[in-house]
Every structure is written in structure tokens, then in C-alpha cells.
């Protein structure tokens, strides 16, 4: 029976990530023999097993963030973008269609594994922390990395799901059921774990420095979620723009899930501000803008190219990522964008534009196979409201399908005072008889007898579905 409190014991070592700043980060560590064998019960209390738990936790984080074995395409970078405006459903699965329509049922079979994957990632990271502290305390950066993984999963849960996520745990096989937390409390919990990691990521070797960068970017993002913009900018300043930490894919392990579900299977279609039903208010024209940060093939209407999986929706495919291309989870670009939003919040529009135009003026690597060209500078907006529109548009194109868009749309409601029908896609939906879009701004946490929080006596459903 699956629950939101997990004590995972991964059986195999998986190489799932690499980082890059100006060199191939983690290369030495990944090339070191890891004894990728099955870990039996008699071998769990060893340094080797402790490190296996660490690598397993990163594998869990990969599944929760970009998708993979056990949850398919149900992950932050896909499901969050489907509820927002990055993706639209070209699928026949009702669970994906209702997510795209913003009318998600509590027993949605795609949301459940997405939620479970996040909870498993944080549980696996906690298990690894305990084992590393006991059996392999050095290098301390390994433990710091696990605090980062736990904090990132908790942040993603708070950005994507309703108010009312429980954060329980299992110790020695005994579950501890907790009361649900608001999103604000979830962000505070995540920040505590990130700070614990920063206290340990103090060495000067490449792995420790890159782990520190991951922690700093994640901390800055949480501070943005909390409305602490100047603090976020201060934290972000310590990360170079060239830094990337990414999830990797290969023919021998797993395909890039975005390529798989969009380009290959044709179940996900790049979103647009219009389709066969007409204008989709508030949606950005990712498919039709011809912006070099989101290169695509196909058009949203009257396409002579292929249709999507449902044989009715026009197929628009992204060209950012091919089958084995890496996807950045943490990027120095993000750090600069956080600094730009702090300028916006301080009403320093010129300062914001200097950062945004600085990014446009320099080629930026969005994958191992794609780097943006130099783009023309944008004019300075006339007022703060126009500057807000411009900032979130620029951020959306820089961070397309990297798991930030849903959280940003929620913040436009929560922090910028806009109504949900001024932020999320509204109008006529392109499937199911063309009903109107719904009003969901986040994912529900289910409470049934077999999935999610069904065994938690303290959980009785979302506290609320507010942004």
C-alpha cells in the first residue's frame, strides 16, 4: 500500500545526474567504480550501502522532477506545465486532459504517482542522511547533497500542490503520521533543510562547490516563494550564470521524458495562446512566438504536419531536447532571474532590464545540444505592471518546462494581487465538447483507501485550493 511517508531502500545504484559550470562536474565521482550490485540486508550497514542510498535518492529525485520509471510523465516538469500553459494535452488519457482543462479530480491517476514520487524522494534523502552520518560522514558534501534533495522535493510539493500536504516519515518501519501543512509552512520546512545542507557544503572541491550552488539557487527560489525578494537576490548572487546541474539520459537507461512524451509519443503538445477554438486568454505563445529559447516544429492550427496522439490535436513539438539530451534542474540563469525579480519588486525597472537584457545578449546553454543565439535588447516598460508582464514572460521562455511556471502563476495571484482568470488559461477548451477551462490553480492531494494519504488519520483533504 502506497503512502506519502516512505522509507526507501533502493536496490541498485543508478547514475542519474551530472553538473556543469565551466567543466564536467561530478565527472571523477561518476567514473569511480560504484559496485552496482544488489545490496542485501546483511550489507546495509556499510559505507558502500550508505552511498548507494545517496545515489538512490538522486534517482528518486529525478523521477519526481523530470519523470521516469514508476511514474512515466507524471512529474513537475510535465504535469506542472500541463496545468499551467507550457503544455496542452494531445492525449486520450482523461487524467491528462482534465489537468490541461484545470478541472482535476481528486482520484486523478496521474497526479497520484506524481505526489508519491515527490514524497519518496524526500524519504529516500532522509534515509541516506541517516546512513551517511553513521557509516560515511565524510565527505560532508554528500550529506549536504541529500539535504538539498529533501529540500527541493519539499519545495516542489509546496509549489505544485494544494495547501495541506502532510510531511510524515517512517522510522524503523513505524510510520509517523503528521498534520498537513500549508504551502507557506512547507516552504519553511524546505528552507530549514536547505540551510542544514549549506552548513555542510563548505569544502573547496568541485563536488562540494556544486552542491553549494544547488543549495543556494534552491534557497533563493524558496525565498522568492516566501516573498523575501531582496534576501533571495543576495543568496543568488553567489552562483555564476554559467552553472548548470542537470539530469542525464541515455539509450541504455532511460529516454529524456519530455522528448518521449512530446516528440516521440506525441501525447504532449507545446502550448500556445490560441488553437482551433480561438484565443486562449493569458496563455503565452510558446508554440507561435518563434522565440529561440523554445524552438518548435508544427503549428497550433491548420497544420499540414502530423497530428498528436489523439489524432485530433495539432502537434507542436519542442526542439530543445532530443532523446538523450540533459535537462537542467538548477541553473545560474535562475539565479539571475531571481535577482531581476528583486529589482522589479524594488521598482528598479532599469535594473531589472539590465539583467534581462544581459541574459539576452549572451548565448545561454539550455541543453548539451542547444545554445541560444544573441537576442536583441528589449525596451524598458512604461510602468511596473507592464514590467511585471515582461518579467514573467521572459522567465517563462528562459525556463520552459523546467518546473517553475505553475509556481510563478500561483505567485502572480498570491504576491502580485491578480485574479486567477487574469493569470491562468481561460476560454474554450479544445477537447471534450469544448467546455470552458476550469479554475484549478494547483494539484489536489488525494485521500482514498489505496493511494496517497488514505492511511493518514490526520489528513482529511486539502485545507484549501488557493494559490
C-alpha positions in Angstrom: 0.0 0.0 0.0 1.4 3.4 -1.0 1.5 6.3 1.3 3.1 9.8 1.4 5.6 8.6 4.0 8.3 6.5 2.6 11.4 4.8 3.9 13.0 3.7 0.6 15.9 1.2 0.2 16.9 1.4 -3.5 18.4 -1.9 -4.6 20.5 -0.7 -7.5 23.0 2.2 -8.0 21.9 4.5 -10.7 23.9 7.2 -12.4 21.4 9.9 -12.9 22.9 13.3 -12.7 25.9 15.5 -13.7 26.7 19.1 -13.3 28.5 21.6 -15.4 29.9 25.0 -14.7 33.0 25.6 -16.8 33.9 21.9 -16.6 32.3 18.5 -16.3 31.2 18.5 -12.7 31.0 15.2 -10.8 33.0 13.5 -13.6 35.5 12.0 -11.3 32.9 10.7 -9.0 30.8 9.2 -11.7 33.7 7.5 -13.3 34.7 5.9 -10.0 33.6 2.2 -9.7 30.4 2.2 -7.6 29.9 -1.6 -7.2 26.5 -1.5 -8.9 25.3 -4.8 -7.4 22.3 -5.7 -5.4 22.6 -4.6 -1.7 21.4 -7.4 0.5 20.1 -7.0 4.1 23.5 -8.0 5.6 25.2 -5.3 3.7 23.0 -2.3 4.5 25.1 -1.0 7.4 28.2 -0.2 5.4 29.8 2.9 3.8 29.0 1.3 0.4 25.4 0.9 1.2 25.2 4.4 2.6 26.5 5.8 -0.7 24.1 3.6 -2.5 21.2 5.2 -0.6 22.5 8.6 -1.7 22.6 7.7 -5.3 19.2 6.1 -5.0 17.8 9.3 -3.5 19.1 11.2 -6.6 17.3 8.6 -8.8 14.1 9.2 -6.8 14.5 13.0 -7.2 15.0 12.5 -11.0 11.7 10.6 -11.2 9.8 13.3 -9.2 11.3 16.2 -11.1 11.6 15.1 -14.8 9.7 11.8 -14.8 10.9 8.2 -15.3 10.4 4.7 -14.2 7.4 4.3 -11.9 5.5 7.5 -12.9 6.1 7.9 -16.6 5.4 11.6 -17.5 3.9 12.5 -14.2 6.5 14.9 -12.8 7.0 18.6 -12.0 8.4 19.5 -15.4 5.5 18.0 -17.3 2.4 17.9 -15.1 3.0 21.4 -13.7 3.4 22.7 -17.3 0.2 21.0 -18.3 -1.8 22.7 -15.6 -0.2 26.0 -16.5 0.3 27.0 -20.1 3.5 25.3 -21.2 1.9 22.2 -22.5 -1.5 21.1 -23.7 -2.9 17.6 -24.0 -2.8 15.8 -27.3 -3.6 12.6 -25.4 -6.5 10.3 -24.8 -5.8 9.8 -21.1 -8.7 11.6 -19.3 -6.3 12.3 -16.3 -4.1 14.4 -18.5 -7.0 16.0 -20.4 -8.6 17.2 -17.1 -5.3 18.5 -15.9 -5.0 20.6 -19.0 -8.5 21.8 -18.6 -7.8 22.8 -15.0 -10.5 20.6 -13.6 -8.6 17.9 -11.8 -10.4 15.1 -9.9 -9.2 14.0 -6.5 -8.5 10.5 -7.7 -6.6 11.5 -10.8 -4.3 8.6 -11.7 -1.5 10.8 -13.0 -1.4 13.2 -10.0 -1.1 10.3 -7.5 2.2 8.9 -8.8 3.5 12.5 -9.2 2.7 13.2 -5.5 4.1 9.8 -4.4 7.3 10.4 -6.3 8.0 13.6 -4.5 7.3 12.1 -1.1 9.5 9.1 -1.9 12.3 11.4 -3.0 12.3 13.3 0.3 12.0 10.0 2.3 14.9 8.5 0.3 17.0 11.6 1.0 16.3 11.3 4.8 17.3 7.6 4.8 20.5 8.5 3.1 21.3 11.3 5.5 20.9 8.9 8.5 23.1 6.2 6.9 25.8 8.7 5.7 26.0 10.3 9.1 26.5 6.9 10.7 28.7 5.0 8.2 30.2 7.6 5.8 30.3 11.0 7.4 33.0 12.3 5.0 32.8 14.0 2.6 30.2 16.1 4.3 29.1 17.4 1.0 27.4 14.0 0.3 25.2 14.7 3.3 24.7 18.3 2.1 23.5 17.0 -1.2 20.9 14.9 0.5 19.6 17.9 2.4 19.3 19.7 -0.9 17.4 16.8 -2.4 15.0 16.7 0.5 14.5 20.5 0.5 14.0 20.6 -3.3 11.3 17.9 -3.1 9.5 19.7 -0.3 9.7 23.0 -2.2 8.3 21.3 -5.3 5.4 19.8 -3.3 4.6 23.3 -1.9 4.8 25.0 -5.3 2.7 22.4 -7.1 0.1 21.0 -4.6 -2.8 22.5 -2.6 -2.5 23.9 0.9 -2.5 20.8 3.2 0.4 18.5 2.4 1.5 16.1 5.2 5.2 15.5 5.7 5.3 12.3 7.6 8.1 9.7 7.9 8.8 6.1 8.7 11.5 5.2 11.3 12.4 1.5 11.8 9.3 0.5 10.0 7.0 2.6 12.2 5.1 5.4 10.4 4.8 8.8 12.0 1.6 10.5 10.6 1.7 14.3 10.7 -0.9 17.0 10.3 -1.0 18.7 6.9 1.0 21.9 6.4 0.1 25.0 4.4 2.3 25.8 1.4 3.9 28.5 3.5 4.8 26.0 6.2 6.1 23.6 3.6 8.4 26.3 2.2 9.7 27.0 5.7 10.4 23.3 6.2 12.2 23.1 2.9 14.3 26.1 3.8 15.4 24.5 7.1 16.7 21.5 5.2 18.5 23.7 2.6 20.2 25.7 5.4 21.3 22.4 7.0 22.9 21.5 3.7 24.6 24.8 3.4 26.2 24.3 6.8 27.9 21.2 5.5 28.8 22.3 1.9 31.9 24.2 2.9 34.8 22.3 1.2 36.5 23.7 -1.9 36.4 20.6 -4.1 34.3 20.6 -7.2 31.5 18.4 -5.8 31.2 20.5 -2.6 31.1 23.7 -4.6 28.5 22.5 -7.0 26.4 21.2 -4.1 26.6 24.6 -2.6 25.4 26.2 -5.8 22.5 23.8 -5.9 21.6 24.8 -2.3 22.0 28.5 -3.0 19.8 28.5 -6.1 17.1 26.4 -4.3 17.3 28.7 -1.3 16.8 31.7 -3.4 13.8 30.2 -5.1 12.2 29.3 -1.8 12.8 32.9 -0.6 11.1 34.1 -3.7 8.2 31.8 -2.9 8.1 33.4 0.5 8.1 37.0 -0.8 11.6 37.7 0.5 13.0 39.1 -2.7 16.0 41.1 -1.5 17.2 38.2 0.5 16.8 35.9 -2.5 18.9 38.2 -4.6 21.7 38.2 -2.0 21.7 34.4 -1.9 21.6 34.1 -5.7 24.5 36.5 -6.2 26.9 33.7 -5.2 26.1 31.5 -8.2 27.7 32.1 -11.6 25.4 32.4 -14.7 27.3 29.5 -16.4 26.5 27.0 -13.8 24.2 24.0 -14.6 23.2 20.9 -12.7 21.3 18.5 -14.9 19.6 15.2 -15.1 21.1 12.9 -17.8 19.5 10.3 -20.1 20.9 7.6 -22.4 19.7 4.8 -24.7 20.9 2.3 -22.1 19.0 3.8 -19.2 16.0 6.0 -20.0 14.9 8.5 -22.6 14.5 12.1 -21.9 10.8 12.2 -20.8 10.0 15.5 -22.4 11.3 14.2 -25.7 9.5 10.9 -25.2 6.0 12.3 -24.3 6.1 15.2 -26.8 8.4 14.5 -29.8 8.2 10.7 -29.8 4.8 9.7 -28.4 3.0 12.9 -29.3 0.9 12.9 -26.2 2.1 16.4 -25.0 1.8 19.4 -27.3 3.7 22.7 -26.8 1.2 25.3 -25.5 0.1 28.4 -27.4 -2.1 31.5 -26.9 -4.6 30.2 -29.5 -5.8 26.9 -31.0 -8.7 25.7 -33.1 -11.2 27.1 -30.6 -9.7 30.6 -30.8 -7.8 32.8 -28.4 -6.7 31.3 -25.0 -6.6 34.3 -22.8 -3.5 34.6 -20.5 -1.6 31.7 -22.2 1.8 32.6 -23.6 2.5 31.8 -27.3 5.2 29.2 -26.6 4.4 27.5 -29.9 3.9 30.5 -32.2 6.2 33.2 -30.8 9.2 31.9 -32.8 11.3 32.7 -29.7 14.7 31.0 -30.0 14.5 29.8 -26.4 11.6 27.5 -27.3 12.3 26.2 -30.8 9.4 24.2 -32.2 8.1 22.4 -35.2 4.5 22.4 -36.2 1.7 25.0 -35.7 -1.3 25.2 -33.4 -3.9 25.5 -36.2 -4.2 24.4 -39.8 -1.1 22.3 -39.7 -0.1 20.2 -42.6 2.2 18.2 -40.3 1.3 15.3 -38.0 -1.5 15.3 -35.5 -0.9 14.4 -31.9 -1.6 11.0 -30.3 -5.4 11.7 -30.1 -5.5 12.2 -33.9 -7.3 15.5 -33.5 -5.0 18.0 -31.7 -2.4 19.8 -33.9 1.1 18.6 -33.0 3.7 21.1 -32.0 7.0 19.5 -30.9 9.8 21.2 -29.0 13.4 21.1 -30.3 15.2 21.9 -27.1 15.8 18.3 -26.1 16.4 15.2 -28.1 16.2 11.6 -26.8 19.4 11.6 -24.7 19.9 15.4 -24.0 20.3 16.5 -20.4 17.8 18.8 -18.7 18.9 21.5 -16.2 17.3 21.2 -12.8 19.5 24.0 -11.3 20.9 26.8 -13.5 22.8 30.0 -13.0 20.2 31.6 -15.3 17.7 31.0 -12.5 19.9 33.0 -10.1 20.0 36.0 -12.5 16.2 35.8 -12.9 15.7 35.9 -9.1 17.9 39.0 -9.0 15.8 40.6 -11.7 12.6 40.0 -9.8 14.1 41.6 -6.7 14.8 44.7 -8.9 11.2 44.6 -10.1 9.9 44.4 -6.5 12.1 47.4 -5.6 10.6 49.3 -8.5 14.0 49.4 -10.1 12.8 48.7 -13.6 16.0 49.8 -15.2 17.9 47.4 -13.0 15.6 44.6 -13.9 16.0 45.3 -17.6 19.8 45.4 -17.3 19.7 41.8 -16.0 17.2 40.6 -18.5 18.9 42.2 -21.5 22.3 41.0 -20.2 21.0 37.4 -20.5 19.6 38.0 -24.0 23.0 39.5 -25.1 25.0 36.3 -24.2 24.5 32.8 -25.6 23.0 30.5 -22.9 23.2 26.7 -22.9 19.7 25.3 -22.4 20.9 21.8 -23.0 24.0 20.0 -24.1 22.8 20.3 -27.7 21.2 23.7 -27.8 22.6 27.2 -27.0 20.5 30.3 -27.6 21.7 32.9 -30.1 22.2 36.5 -29.1 18.8 38.2 -28.9 18.0 41.9 -29.3 17.6 44.0 -26.2 14.0 44.8 -25.1 12.8 48.3 -24.4 12.1 49.4 -20.9 8.4 49.0 -19.9 6.4 52.1 -19.1 5.3 51.1 -15.6 5.6 48.4 -13.0 2.5 46.5 -14.2 4.0 46.3 -17.7 7.3 45.4 -16.3 5.7 42.5 -14.3 4.2 41.2 -17.5 7.5 41.4 -19.3 9.5 39.8 -16.5 7.2 36.7 -16.2 7.2 36.3 -19.9 11.0 36.4 -20.1 11.3 34.0 -17.2 8.8 31.6 -18.8 10.7 31.4 -22.1 14.1 31.0 -20.3 12.7 28.3 -18.0 10.3 26.5 -20.4 9.2 23.1 -19.0 11.7 23.2 -16.1 9.1 23.1 -13.4 8.8 26.8 -12.5 5.8 28.1 -14.5 3.0 26.8 -12.2 4.6 28.2 -9.1 5.1 31.5 -10.9 1.4 31.7 -12.0 0.4 31.0 -8.4 2.7 33.8 -7.2 1.1 36.2 -9.6 -2.1 35.6 -7.7 -0.7 35.4 -4.2 2.0 38.0 -4.3 1.0 40.3 -7.2 -2.7 40.5 -6.4 -4.0 39.3 -9.7 -7.2 37.1 -10.1 -6.8 33.5 -11.3 -8.7 34.4 -14.5 -6.1 37.1 -15.3 -3.3 34.6 -14.9 -4.2 31.1 -15.9 -5.5 30.0 -19.3 -9.2 30.7 -19.7 -11.6 30.5 -22.6 -12.9 27.5 -24.6 -11.1 24.2 -24.0 -10.1 22.2 -27.1 -11.4 18.8 -26.1 -14.4 17.0 -24.5 -17.0 19.0 -26.4 -15.3 22.4 -25.9 -16.3 23.3 -22.3 -14.7 26.3 -20.6 -11.5 25.9 -18.7 -11.8 25.2 -15.0 -10.5 27.1 -12.1 -7.8 24.9 -10.5 -4.5 26.6 -9.7 -2.8 23.6 -8.1 -2.9 19.8 -7.7 -5.1 18.1 -5.0 -3.7 15.6 -2.5 -6.0 12.6 -2.6 -7.3 10.7 0.3 -8.6 7.3 -0.7 -8.1 3.8 0.8 -5.4 2.8 -1.6 -3.4 5.9 -2.7 -1.7 9.0 -1.3 -2.9 9.9 2.2 -5.5 7.3 2.7 -3.8 5.8 5.7 -3.1 9.1 7.4 -5.7 9.7 10.2 -4.7 13.3 10.4 -5.4 14.1 6.8 -9.0 14.9 5.6 -8.3 16.5 2.3 -6.8 19.8 1.1 -7.0 22.6 3.6 -7.9 24.8 0.6 -7.1 25.0 -3.2 -6.0 28.7 -3.0 -2.9 29.9 -4.8 
